């Protein structure tokens, strides 16, 4: 698989799982209707797909320049923190607006989702690498 194909497949698989996870959480926590919760999840996933592509392109460019190859847990941790931290900049305003909640509630909501997806992101990229192999940048 080419590097661009790999990024696209990874992003699409990741975000499909994200919609499946986030929609019921929003419905349950905010007592929000399923349709609106689903579309918020889709909006967040659309943003995340674009961010995933951009972030992973930058991460792999940085990774290529490193003298130590492979993906240690420290490198995976850095990847998770960078990716999820960037998403927070987009998601907090979106959550506040969509759910008509304060920025504080949106921040708490995003932080809760970030905690879930921080773990999910590390586990997903590990599993993805095990199934599809490491990208050339990590070999």
Helices and strands as residue ranges (DSSP letters): H 3-30, H 34-64, H 73-99, H 103-132, G 136-138
